Amino acid sequence: MRKAKQVNSDASSLRVIPLGGLEQIGMNITAFEYEDSIIVVDCGLSFPDDDMLGIDLVIPDVTYLKENIDKVKGIVITHGHEDHIGALPYILRELNIPIYATRLTMGVIENKLREHNLIGTTKRKVIKFGQSINLGQFRVEFIRTNHSIVDAAALAIHSPAGTVVHTGDFKVDYTPVFGDAIDLQRFAEIGKKGVLALMCDSTNAERKGFTQSERTVGKTFDHIFQEYENNRLIIATFASNVDRVQQIINSAYRYGRKVVVEGRSMVNIIETATALGCINIPDNTLINIDQLKNYPDDRIVIITTGSQGENMAALSRMASSVHRKVSIGPNDTIIFSSNPIPGNEKAVTRVINELEKKGAEVIFQDVHVSGHACQEEIKLIYALVQPQYSIPIHGEYKHRKAQAGIAKELGIPKENIFMLESGDVLELSEEQAVKAGKVPAGAILVDGLGVGDVGNVVLRDRQHLAEDGIMIVVVALDSVTGEVVSGPDLVSRGFVYVKESDELMDEARELMQDVMDSCVSRGMTDWGRIKNQIKDTLGDFIWKKTKRRPMILPIIMEV
């Protein structure tokens, strides 16, 4: 690989600090620091794991940015997916810094900022492809790429220490539905000038070959429209995949069908894309959902959210017969135009089963192409950029490891390939690249309106309650003598069905009476010690009887 251009040996190092996005697919955010300047690339969220009970969203910990806010010059966004922009409304409440993004990406961000009443306080600038912006010591250039949302960009981040190319999420699509193909020429030009490091999308790094063009899905839709000409078609896809929606609308227009768009996020993005000229909808093609009854089934296509089995999404509500406007029947053909995100397989299967029970036919194969580069496209970018160092990003460890293997295969020395973790600080210069400690990084949990107020202790309690339930012991003590005035009374929730466990509850009550008698007779007045005595004794008793460990909550009242 070509080496980066020479820089002065006394120059400072460029610090690359990923704050998220390296242990999972989601929550992408990376800080770049050079002397007195920090820029942030992307600011995404991830969705909660199954064991994060009650949690709505997970956002990155930006303590390091807060501590160095005087250095932070702006947030540069690669594209408009939730895993790259979803945390912005939460982070911007604490860090009021400018946002730089391309046209549709900014449109999607502005929708989000309006919802959170941040539009008036957030400085925003729309950047065109090929344009550069100066942010402190950095110059950031936006390079056109292709992805499953329009206006995706890669970034060339120029600093006095050298240039880093950050691909964002990308694929190489020579025949995109909207706009131009990826600007491979610009990647090559930057590569010839010398690139210090490449930070490349790893999502599909385990897959051989090339990712198919988005246009191939359009041909599949045409076949489906032809084959199911007498059925009502309901197509579920990602709200943000504007190109996919465009192709469905093209096929609908070709086959004389009206289109209904259902699902709030889908409606918002299509309105934004239409206003910005990123989607072309022929006149009299879109109709309101209330007009469905005016058309026969074979004249209708419904484009909906819910391709991932989300509980509250439109398709899930249709499957559960709780959608107010659409009832599923035997004359419906439902198409899942997406692959389940890892972890969503069960939810998707549940929705498919419900739909098929209602007599509908469900198609979920060969109606989707990925928005991420496979191995040959990743190799192409490496060959064009010729980086000195490789930093695989965007993916779980196994995905990034697969990309590290590709980089090694292409001749990058093993010591120049860095498998970072969130919070790692990588100092880069022409002479060397070294890991130089860590900064605070991790996950902040969003539950309702609470941001960060649910931590590991609360989650552990929720898991405990979910697995074994709770036993509450209520005792009233005389404030003067310390004698038991009433109780102990036992209340059980999620542990056993009390009406069928009289014997167990009676024994537990007697045991608690003995414990209280013992505490009173010994003159024990420390409520903490009394509560521990209750917890330990009742916990041992229940374990012996049931092999369960419910949460035990003693409540002592003074009267």
C-alpha positions in Angstrom: 0.0 0.0 0.0 1.1 3.6 -0.7 2.4 5.4 2.3 0.8 8.7 3.4 2.6 11.9 2.5 5.3 13.1 4.7 4.4 15.5 7.6 6.7 17.4 9.9 8.2 15.2 12.6 7.4 17.7 15.2 3.7 17.8 14.3 1.1 16.8 16.8 -0.7 13.5 16.6 -4.3 13.1 15.4 -6.4 11.5 18.1 -9.2 9.1 16.9 -11.7 8.4 19.7 -14.6 6.1 18.9 -17.3 6.7 21.5 -19.7 4.0 20.2 -20.5 1.8 17.2 -17.7 -0.7 17.6 -19.3 -3.5 19.7 -22.6 -3.6 17.9 -24.4 -2.4 14.7 -25.7 0.9 15.9 -24.8 3.9 18.1 -22.1 5.2 15.8 -20.1 8.2 17.0 -16.4 9.0 16.7 -14.5 12.1 17.8 -11.4 13.3 16.0 -9.1 15.6 18.0 -6.1 17.6 16.9 -4.6 20.1 19.4 -7.4 22.6 20.2 -10.0 21.2 17.8 -12.5 18.3 18.1 -15.0 17.2 15.4 -17.6 14.5 15.9 -18.7 12.2 13.1 -22.3 10.9 13.5 -24.3 10.6 16.6 -26.5 7.5 16.6 -28.6 5.4 18.9 -29.1 1.7 19.3 -32.1 -0.2 20.3 -32.2 -2.0 23.7 -31.2 -5.7 24.2 -33.8 -8.1 25.4 -32.5 -7.9 29.0 -32.9 -4.1 29.1 -36.4 -4.2 30.4 -38.5 -1.1 29.8 -35.7 0.7 28.1 -36.7 2.6 24.9 -33.4 3.7 23.4 -29.7 3.5 24.1 -27.5 6.5 23.3 -23.7 7.0 23.7 -22.0 8.5 26.7 -20.5 11.8 25.6 -18.8 12.8 28.9 -15.5 13.3 27.0 -17.1 15.8 24.7 -18.8 17.7 27.6 -15.5 17.9 29.4 -13.8 19.4 26.3 -16.8 21.4 25.0 -14.6 24.4 24.3 -12.7 22.3 21.7 -15.8 20.8 19.9 -16.3 22.6 16.5 -19.3 20.6 15.2 -21.0 17.3 14.4 -20.6 16.0 10.8 -23.2 13.5 9.7 -22.7 10.8 7.0 -26.4 9.9 6.4 -29.9 9.9 7.9 -30.3 6.5 9.6 -31.2 6.3 13.2 -27.9 4.5 14.1 -26.1 7.7 12.9 -28.5 10.5 13.8 -30.9 9.1 16.5 -29.1 10.4 19.5 -28.8 14.0 18.3 -31.9 15.4 20.1 -30.6 14.0 23.4 -26.9 15.0 22.9 -27.8 18.5 21.6 -29.7 19.3 24.9 -26.3 19.1 26.6 -24.0 20.2 23.8 -25.2 23.0 21.7 -22.9 22.5 18.7 -23.5 23.0 14.9 -24.5 20.1 12.6 -23.2 19.7 9.1 -24.9 17.2 6.7 -26.2 16.7 3.1 -29.6 17.8 1.9 -31.9 14.8 2.7 -29.9 13.9 5.8 -30.5 17.4 7.2 -34.2 17.2 6.3 -34.5 14.0 8.4 -32.6 15.6 11.2 -34.7 18.7 11.2 -37.9 16.6 11.5 -36.3 15.1 14.6 -35.3 18.5 16.1 -38.8 19.9 15.6 -40.3 17.0 17.6 -37.9 17.8 20.4 -38.3 21.6 20.2 -34.6 22.1 19.3 -34.9 23.5 15.8 -34.6 27.1 16.9 -31.5 26.6 19.0 -29.5 24.3 16.8 -27.1 25.8 14.1 -27.3 23.7 10.9 -25.6 23.9 7.5 -26.4 21.8 4.4 -23.2 20.7 2.6 -23.0 19.6 -1.1 -20.9 16.7 -2.3 -17.4 17.8 -3.2 -17.7 20.7 -0.8 -15.3 21.1 2.1 -15.9 22.8 5.5 -13.2 24.2 7.8 -13.7 23.3 11.5 -10.8 24.5 13.6 -7.7 22.5 12.6 -9.8 20.2 10.4 -11.0 20.4 6.8 -13.8 17.9 6.1 -14.8 17.0 2.5 -18.1 15.2 1.7 -17.7 12.5 -1.0 -20.8 10.9 -2.7 -21.4 7.3 -1.8 -24.4 4.9 -2.3 -26.5 3.4 0.6 -30.1 2.4 1.3 -30.9 6.1 1.9 -30.3 8.9 -0.5 -27.5 11.5 0.0 -25.2 9.2 2.0 -21.6 10.6 2.2 -18.1 9.5 3.0 -15.8 12.0 4.6 -12.2 12.9 3.9 -11.0 14.4 7.2 -7.9 16.5 6.5 -5.7 17.5 9.5 -2.1 18.7 9.8 -1.2 15.1 10.8 -2.6 13.6 7.6 -5.9 12.6 6.0 -8.4 10.0 7.4 -11.1 8.7 5.1 -14.3 7.7 6.9 -16.7 5.7 4.5 -19.8 6.0 6.6 -22.3 3.2 5.6 -21.8 2.6 1.9 -22.0 0.2 -1.0 -20.8 0.6 -4.6 -24.0 0.9 -6.8 -23.2 1.8 -10.4 -27.0 2.1 -11.2 -28.6 3.9 -8.2 -32.3 4.6 -8.3 -31.8 8.3 -7.5 -28.7 10.5 -8.0 -25.2 9.5 -9.2 -23.0 6.5 -8.5 -20.4 6.6 -5.8 -17.5 9.0 -6.6 -14.8 6.4 -7.0 -12.6 8.9 -8.9 -12.5 11.2 -5.8 -11.5 8.3 -3.5 -8.6 7.6 -6.0 -7.5 11.2 -6.1 -7.4 11.4 -2.3 -5.6 8.1 -2.2 -2.9 9.4 -4.6 -2.2 12.4 -2.3 -1.7 10.0 0.6 -4.1 8.8 3.2 -3.1 8.2 6.8 -6.0 5.9 7.8 -9.1 4.3 6.4 -12.2 3.8 8.6 -14.4 1.5 6.6 -17.9 0.1 7.1 -17.7 -3.6 8.2 -21.3 -4.6 8.3 -21.1 -7.0 5.3 -17.4 -7.8 5.6 -18.1 -11.5 6.0 -20.0 -11.7 2.7 -18.1 -12.6 -0.5 -18.6 -10.8 -3.8 -20.5 -7.6 -4.5 -23.8 -6.2 -3.1 -26.5 -6.1 -5.8 -27.7 -2.8 -7.1 -30.9 -1.4 -5.6 -32.4 -1.4 -9.1 -32.6 -5.2 -9.1 -35.4 -5.0 -6.5 -37.4 -2.9 -8.9 -37.5 -5.8 -11.4 -38.6 -8.1 -8.6 -41.5 -5.8 -7.7 -42.6 -5.7 -11.4 -42.8 -9.6 -11.3 -44.8 -9.5 -8.1 -47.2 -6.9 -9.4 -47.7 -9.0 -12.5 -48.2 -12.3 -10.6 -50.5 -11.0 -8.0 -52.5 -8.7 -10.2 -55.9 -9.5 -8.5 -54.6 -9.1 -4.9 -54.1 -6.1 -2.7 -50.4 -5.6 -2.1 -49.0 -4.5 1.3 -45.3 -3.9 1.2 -43.3 -3.4 4.4 -39.8 -1.8 4.3 -37.6 0.6 6.2 -39.1 4.1 6.4 -35.8 5.6 5.4 -35.3 3.5 2.2 -36.5 6.2 -0.1 -35.1 4.5 -3.2 -37.1 1.3 -2.3 -40.3 3.4 -1.9 -39.6 5.1 -5.2 -39.4 1.7 -7.0 -42.6 0.5 -5.4 -44.3 3.7 -6.6 -42.9 3.2 -10.1 -44.3 -0.3 -10.3 -47.6 0.8 -8.9 -47.9 3.6 -11.5 -46.9 1.1 -14.2 -49.7 -1.3 -13.2 -52.3 1.3 -12.5 -52.5 1.1 -8.8 -53.0 3.8 -6.2 -50.5 4.0 -3.3 -51.2 4.5 0.4 -48.3 5.3 2.7 -48.9 4.1 6.3 -46.8 4.6 9.4 -45.7 8.0 10.9 -42.0 7.6 10.2 -42.7 6.6 6.6 -45.0 9.5 6.0 -42.5 12.0 7.5 -39.5 10.8 5.5 -41.5 10.7 2.2 -42.8 14.2 2.8 -39.3 15.4 3.4 -37.9 13.6 0.4 -40.6 14.9 -1.8 -40.1 18.5 -0.7 -36.3 18.1 -1.4 -36.8 16.5 -4.8 -35.3 13.2 -3.7 -38.3 11.1 -4.8 -40.6 11.5 -7.8 -44.3 10.6 -7.3 -46.5 10.8 -10.4 -49.7 12.9 -10.0 -52.8 11.2 -8.6 -50.8 8.2 -7.5 -50.8 8.8 -3.7 -54.1 8.6 -1.9 -55.1 9.0 1.8 -55.7 5.8 3.8 -59.3 7.0 4.3 -59.9 6.6 0.5 -59.1 2.9 0.6 -62.7 1.9 0.5 -63.2 3.8 -2.8 -61.0 1.4 -4.7 -61.0 -2.4 -5.3 -58.1 -4.5 -3.9 -56.4 -5.0 -7.2 -56.0 -1.2 -7.6 -54.2 -0.7 -4.2 -50.7 -0.9 -2.8 -50.0 -0.1 0.8 -46.4 0.9 1.7 -46.0 0.5 5.5 -43.6 0.4 8.4 -43.1 -2.7 10.5 -40.7 -4.8 8.5 -38.8 -5.6 11.7 -41.8 -6.8 13.6 -41.9 -3.7 15.9 -44.9 -3.9 18.2 -46.4 -0.5 17.5 -45.6 -0.3 13.8 -48.5 -0.3 11.3 -47.9 -3.8 10.0 -47.9 -5.4 13.5 -51.1 -3.6 14.2 -52.7 -5.0 11.0 -51.5 -8.5 12.0 -53.0 -8.2 15.4 -56.3 -6.9 14.1 -56.0 -3.6 16.0 -55.3 -1.3 13.0 -58.3 1.1 12.6 -58.2 1.3 8.8 -56.8 -1.9 7.4 -58.1 -5.5 8.0 -56.0 -8.4 6.6 -57.8 -11.0 4.6 -57.2 -13.9 2.1 -57.0 -11.4 -0.8 -53.9 -9.7 0.6 -50.3 -10.4 -0.4 -47.8 -9.0 2.1 -44.2 -8.4 1.0 -41.3 -8.0 3.5 -38.8 -5.9 1.6 -36.1 -6.1 4.2 -34.0 -8.6 6.1 -34.5 -9.0 9.8 -31.9 -7.1 11.8 -30.0 -9.6 14.0 -32.2 -10.1 17.1 -35.5 -9.2 15.4 -36.0 -12.7 13.8 -38.5 -13.8 16.4 -40.6 -10.6 16.2 -40.7 -10.8 12.4 -41.7 -14.5 12.4 -44.5 -13.8 14.9 -46.0 -11.1 12.6 -45.6 -13.4 9.5 -47.5 -16.2 11.4 -50.3 -13.8 12.4 -50.7 -12.6 8.8 -50.8 -16.1 7.4 -53.4 -17.2 10.0 -55.6 -14.5 8.5 -55.3 -16.2 5.1 -52.8 -13.7 3.5 -49.9 -14.8 1.5 -46.5 -13.6 2.7 -43.4 -13.1 0.5 -40.2 -12.5 2.4 -37.4 -13.8 0.1 -35.6 -12.1 -2.8 -37.3 -8.7 -2.2 -34.3 -6.9 -0.6 -30.8 -6.0 -1.3 -28.3 -4.7 1.4 -27.1 -1.1 1.6 -23.7 -2.2 2.8 -20.5 -3.2 0.9 -19.5 -6.8 0.5 -15.9 -8.0 0.4 -15.0 -7.0 -3.2 -16.4 -3.5 -2.7 -14.4 -3.1 0.5 -11.3 -4.3 -1.4 -12.0 -1.7 -4.1 -12.1 1.2 -1.6 -8.8 0.0 0.0 -7.2 -0.3 -3.4 -8.2 3.3 -4.3 -7.5 4.9 -1.0 -4.2 3.0 -0.2 -4.2 3.9 3.5 -1.2 3.5 5.8 -3.4 2.4 8.7 -6.7 0.4 8.8 -9.4 1.0 11.4 -12.4 -1.3 10.8 -15.6 0.4 12.1 -19.4 -0.1 12.1 -20.1 -3.6 13.3 -19.8 -6.3 15.9 -16.3 -7.7 16.6 -16.7 -10.5 14.1 -17.6 -8.1 11.3 -14.6 -5.9 12.0 -12.4 -8.9 12.3 -13.4 -10.0 8.9 -12.5 -6.6 7.5 -9.1 -6.7 9.3 -8.5 -10.0 7.4 -9.3 -8.2 4.1 -6.9 -5.4 4.9 -4.1 -7.9 5.8 -4.8 -9.8 2.6 -4.3 -6.5 0.7 -0.8 -5.9 2.2 -1.5 -3.7 5.2 0.9 -4.9 8.0 -0.8 -6.5 10.9 0.6 -3.8 13.3 -1.1 -1.1 11.2 -4.6 -2.6 11.6 -6.3 -1.4 14.8 -9.3 -3.2 16.3 -10.5 -0.5 18.6 -13.1 -0.5 21.4 -15.4 2.3 22.3 -13.4 4.8 24.5 -10.0 3.9 23.1 -7.7 6.8 22.1 -5.7 6.1 18.9 -2.9 8.6 18.3 -2.0 8.7 14.6 0.9 10.3 12.8 3.1 9.5 9.8 5.7 8.0 12.1 3.6 5.8 14.3 0.1 4.9 15.5 -0.4 3.9 19.2 -3.2 3.3 21.6 -2.9 6.0 24.2 -5.3 5.2 27.0 -9.1 5.5 27.2 -11.8 8.1 27.7 -15.2 7.5 29.3 -17.5 5.7 26.9 -20.5 3.4 27.2 -24.3 3.4 27.0 -26.8 5.8 28.4 -30.3 4.3 28.7 -33.4 6.3 27.7 -36.6 5.3 29.5 -39.6 7.5 28.7 -38.5 11.1 29.5 -35.6 9.9 31.7 -32.2 10.0 30.1 -29.5 8.2 32.1 -31.5 7.9 35.3 -31.8 4.1 34.8 -28.5 2.4 35.4 -27.2 -1.1 36.0 -28.6 -1.3 39.5 -32.2 -0.4 38.4 -31.9 -2.8 35.4 -30.7 -5.6 37.7 -33.7 -5.0 40.0 -36.0 -5.1 36.9 -34.5 -8.4 35.8 -34.9 -9.7 39.3 -38.5 -8.7 39.5 -39.2 -10.1 36.0 -37.6 -13.4 36.8 -38.8 -14.1 40.4 -41.3 -11.5 41.5 -41.5 -9.7 44.8 -42.5 -10.4 48.4 -43.3 -7.4 50.6 -43.3 -7.8 54.4 -45.2 -5.0 56.2 -44.8 -4.5 60.0 -46.1 -1.7 62.3 -44.0 -1.1 65.5 -45.0 1.0 68.6 -42.8 4.1 68.6 -42.4 4.0 72.4 -42.1 0.3 73.3 -40.9 -1.1 70.0 -43.6 -3.8 70.2 -45.2 -5.2 67.1 -48.6 -3.4 66.8 -49.8 -5.1 63.6 -48.4 -7.6 61.1 -46.3 -8.9 59.8 -48.4 -8.9 56.6 -47.1 -10.5 53.4 -47.9 -9.2 49.9 -46.8 -11.2 46.8 -46.6 -10.0 43.2 -45.2 -12.1 40.4 -43.9 -14.8 42.8 -46.8 -17.2 43.4 -50.6 -17.0 42.9 -51.5 -16.4 46.5 -55.0 -18.0 46.4 -53.4 -21.3 45.5 -50.5 -21.0 47.9 -52.2 -20.5 51.2 -50.1 -23.0 53.0 -46.8 -21.5 51.9 -48.0 -17.9 52.7 -49.2 -19.0 56.2 -45.9 -20.7 57.0 -44.0 -17.6 55.8 -46.2 -15.3 57.9 -45.6 -17.5 61.0 -41.9 -17.4 60.3 -41.9 -13.6 60.1 -43.9 -13.5 63.4 -41.1 -15.5 65.0 -38.4 -13.2 63.6 -40.2 -10.1 64.9 -40.7 -11.7 68.3 -37.0 -12.6 68.4 -36.0 -9.0 67.5 -38.3 -7.4 70.1 -37.2 -9.8 72.8 -33.5 -9.0 72.2 -34.4 -5.2 72.3 -33.3 -4.7 68.6 -34.2 -1.2 67.6 -32.0 -0.7 64.5 -34.4 -0.9 61.6 -31.6 -1.8 59.1 -30.7 -4.9 61.2 -34.4 -5.9 61.5 -34.9 -5.6 57.8 -31.8 -7.7 57.1 -33.0 -10.4 59.5 -36.4 -10.5 57.7 -34.7 -10.7 54.2 -32.2 -13.4 55.2 -34.7 -15.6 57.0 -37.6 -15.3 54.5 -35.1 -15.7 51.6 -33.7 -18.9 52.9 -37.2 -20.3 53.7 -38.6 -19.5 50.2 -35.5 -21.0 48.5 -35.9 -24.2 50.4 -39.6 -24.5 49.6 -39.7 -23.3 46.0 -36.1 -22.9 44.7 -36.9 -19.3 43.8 -35.4 -16.1 44.9 -38.0 -13.3 44.8 -37.0 -9.7 45.7 -37.9 -9.3 49.4 -38.9 -5.8 50.5 -39.4 -5.2 54.2 -41.5 -2.1 55.1 -41.4 -1.0 58.8 -43.9 1.6 60.0 -43.8 3.4 63.3 -47.1 4.2 65.0 
